[in-house]
Structures are given as structure tokens and as C-alpha cells.
Amino acid sequence: MTALRALLAGSIDYAGLFPPAGLGMPAAVDNYAHYLRGDRRWALGRFVIPAARLLEFEVASGALPHAAGEPWRLSALLGADPAGDIRAISEFNRHHATDGASTALADVVEAKAGTVAEIEVLLSAVPAHLQAYVEIPVDGDPAPLLRAIASGGGRAKIRTGGITAGAFPLPGDVARFIHDCVSSNVPFKATAGLHHPVRGDYAFTYEPDSPRGIMFGFLNVFLAAAFAAEGLDVATLVQLLEELSAASLTVTPNAIEWRGHRLGVAAIEAARARTIVSFGSCSFTEPLGDLVALGKL
């Protein structure tokens, strides 16, 4: 396995239902089925879906394609009624379990919580067979929230952008969140605004007249998490998150380097196991296509 594949294996949770793509369920399901059969399926993560739309997914998916008997893996977003959504997820999983195997499995849930008390209530409602990701605010000190997530057996989630400039957090806040996740032994995922490998000025949507702004790069974020696991300080993590030059990132089969800092494959794999898990993107092809255009893939 190359260093880049170690960094990005199973990393892209496909969120085609959400802006800026905003696809209908049939189109999003067809895309995911296509990606599962493609040469780059090694980078594909879960299909992200609101729990309230699981029945709609069943109708659209029909006969699901499988790779080596593996089920489609879904990450279900909890809404205003988490307990009801969890019941719906359990019913969905029972319906798709036949002869000890599953054709589709919603084994991850995602929800928002802004206080320690909200986190404790949320995680107490999630059964042990579901892995919960809790999206928390990062404009304040995230350490108490992360400790609550760790205590409840959850994982963290950070929103790294959106379709407006105000949706993007400050690099310093992202760096502190990553550093504190490592310190608290809390794996995390990121979502939104990570369509491109390297930080830069991009359009926020696919509309011809879309506003533009500085967006985080998913390589910057993943490498920041991996280097944080190796002990890189917050100030240097900020520099990495703000890095605009793709040329500063050297990718070889055995390592990835950034301005004198080096990560071997073993360190990358260890970081993926205990820090950053995935990122949600409404496009699967755009992130990988940009990597090809940069000569990194």
C-alpha cells in the first residue's frame, strides 16, 4: 500500500444528497453503486443519509451490488427525534439482514451537540452496536466536549466549511480541535468544504455565479491529524492547515513529506486508526480528480 492510499483508504463518505450537489435519492444511489464497482473504490467510505430517508433509500436502491459479499455501509444522520431515528435504523438493519449477512448496514450515526449535557444524553441513547459521531462547535474550547465524547464511547465530528464564507472555521480553531482530539484519544471525521486536496480559493457551489473563498484542503486536514498524532504542536498545525502550495507536499510510495516533516506508511496507518477516520463530501470524483490533476495520484 502506498503512503497516499494509506492516508485516504476508505476516507470519502459520499454525501451526494447534500449541498452543493443536492442530488435526488435515485441519482445518489446510482452514483454510489458505480463507485463501488470502480477502480477507486479503495477510497470510498459510507453512504451518508438522513435517518428519516432510509425507506426512500430502500426504494431507490433495489437490488444492491456487493463487493465480495460486503454490505453497503451507511452513516445515518439523526434528526430532531434521535430515539425514533435509532428505532428506524434498527428496523432497517433487521430488514436487510438475511441468513447471517446484510445487504445494507447503517452502523454509524451522526448528530450535533453543543454542551456536555447534550452529549451525555445523546450518547446514552445510542446502542452499543452503533458508532456515534458527535458534531461539536469549535469556536470555543472543545476539550470538555471531547472528554464527554470519549467518556460516552463516541467519536467527534467537525464541520470544516459549507456554501457560504461564514461556514468555514478559523484554521486555529481546526488545529486546536485536531490537537485536542489526539490528546483525548477521540477519533474524528470532518465534513463540508473539503472537495479539494490543498487549501485555496475555490467556488463554494457548482453554480456558474457561485461566490468564492478560501477552503480547506482535505490533504491539509488529514496530514494535520497524522502529524498531530506524531506530536506536532498547534502552531505548526495551523501552518499546515494554511498551506496553499501543493508543491510543498511530496508523495512517494513510502512516505509523505511537508516542509521537512515526514510521515511513513506505518505512522499514517496508525494515525488513521486513532485520529481522522473520514470526511464527508457530496462529490466522490472531484477530490480524486484533483489529486490526479496535481500529480499526487
Secondary structure, 3 states (H helix, E strand, C coil): CCHHHHHHCCCEEECCCCCCCCCCHHHHHHHHHHHHHCCCHHHEEEEEEEHHHHHHHHHHHCCCCCECCECEEEEEECCCCHHHHHHHHHHHHHHCEECCEECEEEEEEEEECCCHHHHHHHHHHCCCCCEEEEECCCCCCCHHHHHHHHHCCCEEEEECCCCCHHHCCCHHHHHHHHHHHHHHCCCEEEECCCCCCCCEEEECCCCCCCCEEEECCHHHHHHHHHHHHCCCCHHHHHHHHCCCCHHHEEECCCEEEECCEEEEHHHHHHHHHHCEEEEEECCCHHHHHHHHHCCCC
